């Protein structure tokens, strides 16, 4: 009896529309029977752009559609087909494509859980510097800047030019703080928390 292949992320970036189609059309280096049965593709996934998700929703009538996912009506091979996911991870909406065994009704939910688990594990494995980079990149431009950017005299010379963000401090209100001076608790508060939807 054949075992189910593990869930595998096949691209470590968000695929552009062109890259998405290149991934659809790639031919795995395996026995032809593996490709014809769909086994060569099942449980593989990658992140896509929102526009790609929306375009694919309009291509063909979906085989099924439910909250946060839909399956293409045209199968890749065997019972393996494309399922597209709209998932809120780390407080932001993200979009994914995965090949699921649609002969197994639980396959799309298992894929969704695998994607969420993988992306959450990546967040937990971040170093302090990587967490600060994530906070910086996710902070709106209106709430971040450089020390001394508008009032150089308000900052010591050695701190001028360092990255700052607005934070709320009890008793003081909203203040500018050096990104590198955030405490572990302040970092934890600013990391995405909504990882379940």
Secondary structure, DSSP 8 states (H G I E B T S, - for coil): -------EEEEEEEE-HHHHHHHHH---SS-HHHHHHSTTTTTEEEEE-HHHHHHHHHHS--SEEETTEEEEEEEEETTEEEEEEEEEETTEEEEEEEEEETTSTTHHHHHHHHHHHHHHHHHHT--HHHHHHHHHHHS-GGGEEETTSS-GGGS-GGGTTSEEEEEEETTTEEEEEEGGG--HHHHHHHS------
